[in-house]
Amino acid sequence: MNQAILFNDDIHFDASRRRLVFTAMVSGMIVPCVVLVPETEHEPVTHFRSHQFDYEMQAEQLIEDEDYSASGEIELTFL
């Protein structure tokens, strides 16, 4: 695990945009990490908690690859 990347415990679901959002601290900067949630998922935060380690690993790799969106977010694949 990269010591320069720390994940905060701040998951929330943005229902209007159907996405989960959590943040990472990367060298002192807050980086939003987002997961688009399909309509079939009725408990997105519970889903995230069940797969949190996998989402954090995915985000860590994308951050290390500097794969940021135009808005500065890390966009993850729904598991």
Secondary structure, DSSP 8 states (H G I E B T S, - for coil): --TTEEE-S--EEETTTTEEEEEEEETTEEEEEEEE--TT-S-HHHHHHHTHHHHHHHHHHHHHTT---TTS-EEE---
